[in-house]
Amino acid sequence: MFSPFEFIKRANEARSRPGSLGAALVKGAVGTAAIKVASAGIAFATSIVLAKSLGPAGYGIFSYVVALVALLAIPSELGIPSLAVREIAVANAHKDWGRMRGFIAWSHRTVAVTSGTLVLAGAIALSLWGDRFGDAERTCMWLALLLVPLVSLGALRDAMLRGLRKVLLGQLSQPFIRPLILLLVLLTLLQLGVDLTSPVRIMTLHILSVATAFLVGLCLFLANRPAALGREPASFDSAKWLRSSIPFGMTAALQLVNGRTDILALGIFQPDAQVGIYRVASQLAAVVIFGMQAVAAIQGPHIANLFANGDMQKLQHMITRSTQAILMIAVPVVVIITLFGTVIIRTIYGAAYEAAYVPLVILCFGQLFNASMGSVASLLNMTGHERDTTKSVLVGAVVNITLNATLVPIWGMTGAAIATATTLIVWNVIMWHRARTRLGIETSPLLRRRR
């Protein structure tokens, strides 16, 4: 029987073997966990400051606009950041510097063109239909267009660093430095007595933090490129890269649809205050999959390498142990939130957000099921089965949109939570089955067959 003590013992044994995959994973996991804990703490503190400063309605406007920007960033990336992890990892393993140099040039050029095109399209749309929104929402949307190229190119460079096995550096700029800068600026302005009740002012500060993190990410990437890149002529395979990126892009877009449809549906059918309250629930529920996010950030290149070498036994072992670690974090979080959720919300965010408890519990159980399936999407993507991931998430997106359109107008936040939790279950079951049949890998230790 697996226990936390056994996991810790085996982790220490793996860490003591320098050069082994276990040592690399444990080292990466420890560093990633540290960054994730710090990032989660910073993001959590920032959400508290924003929720209290803006109030439910203002926080709802800010959250709604950020969700719209995230949707625009996905088509501008075309799935290239996800593809970059695999392509850079494979080129790095084979020392194919010409191919890596070609991919870096092609991917930056492609993302820059697509993001610029989407910014232009967004500006035209706001010029034609912007009067349908309130003044604060419309101004925030205009400002937020600046974020699209910054977010897209920043995500690409972070992905390339992870592909080079610079996993920790690949998680510094946007996940850590950006929210840290925003939090420090907010706290400084509060100490100076500056009014932070305007969503427009908060959006301006958000853009400042993203731009600063973008520059930091650029410096990190330039400093960590392989030296041999400058000595090899670029080799391009643009058609193949574009074909491969499309499934990644579709998957990323559909995952974002699944992750943001609830916020967007609430923004359409319910008052801004409900969006703000529900945002609190979704942020707290995300703590359940903290372990899975930490593992997914470091597993991608290792999965690609093990699969390329045909070492399926070691791959299964890694997947099983990582999912067990994910559940060790997820289960206690769900129990605590279910028992003390109302007190937690009232203490942290204030009585105005207490209505978040019911959707919070529903979302937590959906995320618990998500955690129990492990990093199944990463497994499929890194082994060349990204189309299976796309099909699975597509089914989930259809379910998500249908349920949100049906339930949100009737049940508001509770309906949105039910739709999101159901979607998590649906697409995870499909991807779990695909991984089992395509690869013979069991991603969930709860369902693993005894041999």
N, C-alpha and C positions, 0 to 999 in steps of 0.2 A: 504494500500500500504506500502510495506517494505521500510524503508529509513535508511541511515547510523546512523541518530540520534536515531531511534528506536532500532537499533542493539546495540549501545553503552549503551543506557538506560537498555536494557534487560541484557546485559553482566554485568553491575554494580549490577543489582538486583540479578543475579545468584551468583556473587562473594560474595555478602553479606550474603549468606546462607551457613554457614560452614557445611561441611559434605555432602552437596548435590552433585549430579552429575554435575550440572551446575557450582558449585564452583570449583570442581576438573578440569573440562574442561577449564574454564576460567583461572584458575591458571596455568594449563599446557600450555594453548595457549599463555599466556603472556610470560612465561619463554621460551617456544619453539620459539616464534616469536623473542625474544631477541637474542637467539642463532642463529636462521636462519639469522637474519639481520646481526649479526656480522660475521657469516660464509660466507654469500654471499658477504659482503664487503671485507673480507679477500681474498676470492677466486677471486673476481673481480680485486682487486689490484694485486694479483699474476699473473693473466692472462695478465694484462697490462705490468708488468715487463717482463714476459716471451716473450710476443709477440714482444716487442720492443727490447729485448736483442737478441733473436734468429732470428728475421725476419720471414717473411711468410714461407719460406722453412724449416728452422730449427724448427719453431713452429709446422709446419705440421708433421715433423718426430716425434717429441715428442708426439703430440696428437694421431698420428696413433699407436704408440707403446703402449701408455696408453690404447687405445681402445682395442687392442689385449689382453692385460693383464686382462682387465675387462671381456672379453669373457672367458678367462681361469678360472677366479675366480668363475664364476657362476656354472659350473659343479662340481668344487671342493666343493662348499657349498651344493649342492644337494637340495637346497630350505630349508635347515634346519634352517637358521636364521629366515625366515618368519614363519615357523612352531613353532619356539621357542617362539615367542611372544604369540601365542595362548596357547601352552601347559603350559608354565610357568605361564601365567595369570590364567588359569583354575586351575592348581595345587595350586597356591597361594590362590585363592578364596576358595578352599575346604580344605586348610591346609594339603594337601596330600604331606608331605615332602619327603616320600620315593620315590614316583613317580617323584617328581621334581629332587631329587638327581640322580635317575637313568637316567633321560633324559639328565641332564647336563653331566654326564659321557659318555653316549652313543653318544651324539651329538659332543662333543669335539673329541672323538676317531675317529668317522666317518669322520669328516671334516679334521682331521690331515692326515688320511690315503689317502683320495681322493685327497687332495691338493698335498701331496707328490708324488702320482702317476702321477698327471698331470705335475708337475715340471719335473719329469723324462722323460715323453713323450715329453714335449717341448724341453728339452735338446737334445734328440735323433733327433727330427725333425730339429732343428737348425744345428746339426752336419751334417745331410744329405743334407739339402737344404738351409743352411744359406748363401751360396755364391751367391744366387739369389738377395740378398739385398745389398745395399751399406754398406760401412764400418760403418758409424754412425748408421744406422738402425740396423745392425746386432749386434753391441756392446750393443746398448740400449736394444735389445731383450734379450740378455744373462743376462744383469743386472736385467731386469724386472722380470725374473723368480723368483727372491727372494721375489717379492711382493705377489705372489699367496697365500702362507700359511699365511702370515701376514694379508693380506686383508680379507681372508676367516674367520680366527679365530677371528679377530677383529670385523667383522660384526656379528658373532655369539654372542659374549659377549655383544655387544651393544644391540642386540635384546633381550637377556635375561634380561638386566636391564630394558628395556621398558616393558617387560612382568611382571616384579615385580613392575610396576608403578613408577619406577625411570626414568621417561621419559626424564628429563633434563640431567641426568647423562648418559643416553643411547645415547645422541647426542653430547657428548663432545669430545671423543677421535678422531675418524676419521673425522667427519664433521667439527670440530672446531679446535682442537689442531693440527692436521696434517697440514692443510693449513697455520695455524698461524706460526708454526715452519719453514715451507718452506719459507714463506714470510720474516720472520725475518732474516733467513740465507741469502736469496738473497739480501736483502737490506744492510746487513752488508758487504757482499762480494763486492757489488757495491761501497760502501763507501771506501773499502780498495783497489779499483782499480782492482779487480780480473776479468779476462775475462770470461763472461758468454754467449758467442756466440756458445758454443758447446752443442749440445743436449745430448751428453754422460755425460758431467759434470752436467747438469741439472737433468738427470735421477738419477745420484748418490745422489744428494741432495734430490731428491724426495724419494728415498729409505730410506735415513736417517730420514726424517720426518715421514714416515709411521711406521718405526720401533719404534721411540720414542712414537708416539701416541699409538702403540700396547701395549707398557709397561704401559702407563698411563691407558688404558682401562682395562688391567689385574688387576691393583691395585684397580681400582674402583669396579670391579666385586667382587673381594675377600672381599673388605670392606663392601659390601652391600648384601651379601648372607644372607638369613634368618638364624638366629642362630640355629634354630631347625633342620636344614639340617644335622648337625653333629651328632644328636642323633637318627636318623632314618636309618634303613637299606635301601639300594637302591632297588627300585622296577622297573623292566624293562619290557617294552612292545615293544621291538625292531622291530618286524615285522610290527606292526601297525604304529609305527613312520616312518619307512622306506616307507611304502605304502602311508602314508599321505604326506611325504616330496616330493615324486615324482611329484605330480601336482604343488606344490609350486616351485620346482626346474625347471620344464618345463616352468612355467609362468615367473619366473625370467630370465631364459635363453632367452625366446622369447621376453620379454620386453627389454632385453639388445640388442638382435638382432635388434629390432625396434629402439632402441636408438643409436646404433653404426653403423648400416649398411651404413648410408649415409657417415660417415667418412671413413669406410673401402672401400666403392665403389669408393669414390674420390681418395683414396690412390692407388687403382688399376688402375683406368682409366685416372686420371688427375695428373698434376704435384704436387709436395709437397706443393708449394705455395698456391694452391687452397685449400688444406686441412687446412692450417693455417688460411686462410681468412674465410673459412666456419666455422671453430671452433669459431672464434670471433662471427659470427652470431648466432650459436647455444647457446653460453654462454649468450649472451644478451637476446635471446628469452626465456631462462629459467627463467628470472625474472618474466615473466607472471604468472608462476605457483608457485611462491614463497609461496603464501597463501595456496595453496593446499598441498604443501610439509610440511608446518608447521602443518596443520590440520591432515594429514595422520599420522604424527609421534606420535600424542597423541591419536588418535581415536581408534586404533586397540583394545587395552585391554577393552575399554569402550563398543565398539560394541559387543565383545565376551561376556561380562558380561550381557548386556541388552538382547541379544538374548537368552543366557542360562536361563535367568529368565522369558523369554516370554513377555517382556515389549516392544511390537512392536510400540506402540504409542509414547513412549519416544524416541525410536530409530529413528522413522520418524522425530520427532521434531529436534533431534540433527543433523541428516543428512541435513535437510532443512536449518537450521540456519548456519551450517558450510559452505554449498555451497554458500549461500548468502554472507557470509564473504569473501570467496574465490573470488567471482566475483567483490566485492568491490575493491579488490586489482588489479585484472587482467585487467579490462576494462580501467582504466586510463593509465596503463602501455602501453597497445597496442596503444591507441590514441597518446601518447607522442612519442613512437618509430616510428609510421607511419608518423607523421608530421615532426619530427626532427631527424630521424635516421641517415641520412648522416652526419649532424653536430656532433651528439653524437659520431659516429665512428671516424670521423676525429680528433675530439678534444681529445678523450681518447686514441685511438690506433695509430693514424697517417694516413696520406693520402694513405699509401700502402695498407690499409685495407678497403678503401671506397667501393670496389666491394662487400662487405658483405651486403650492404643495401637491395637489392632485395630479396635474400634468407632470410634475417632477417625478413622482413615484412611477407613473406609467412609463415615462421615458427611461427611468433607471432599469426597469425590468427588460425593456427592449434592448438596452445597451448591455445588460448582463448576458442575454442570449448571443448578442454580437461578440462579446468577449469569449464565450464558450466555444466559438468556432475558430478562434485563432486568426492569424494573419493570412486568411485564405485568399484574399484578393491579391496580395503581394506574391503568394506562391504561384498562382496562375499566371500573373503578369511576367514574372521573372523566369518562367519556364517556357515562354512562347505561346501560352494559351490565353493571351489577352482578349481574344474574341469571345471566349467563354465568359470572361468577366463582364465584358460589354453586354452580352445577351442577358446575363443574370441581373445586372443593374438596370437594364432596360425594362425588364419585367417589374422590378421593384419600383421604378419611376412611374410606370403606368398605374400600378397599385397606389402609389403615394399621391399622385395627382388626383386620381379618382376619389380616393378616400378623403383627401383634404377638401376637394370641391364639394363633397357630399356632407361631411361632418362639421367642418368649421362654421358654415353659416348657421348650423343648428346648435352645436355644443361649444363653439368658440375654442378656447385653449385646450379643453379636454379632448375635443374632436381632433385637434391638431396633434396632440400627443399620441392618441390611439393610432392615427394614420402613420405617424413616424415610427412608432414601435412595431407596428404590423409590417411596415416596409423592411425594417432591419431583419426581421425574422424571415421574410420571404426571400430576399436576395441572398442571405447567408445560407439558407437551406439549399438553394440552387447551386451556389458556388461550392459548398461542401460536397455535394453529390458529384459535381464536375471534377473536382480535385481527386476524389476517390476513384472515379472511373477512368479518367485520363492518365493519372500519374500513379495510382495505387497508394496515395498518401492519405492518411487519416489525420485531419487537422484538429479534431476535437478529442482530447483524452477521455472525455465522458462517453464517447461512442466507439473507442478503439477496441477492435476485436482481439481477444487473447489468442496467442499462438501456441 
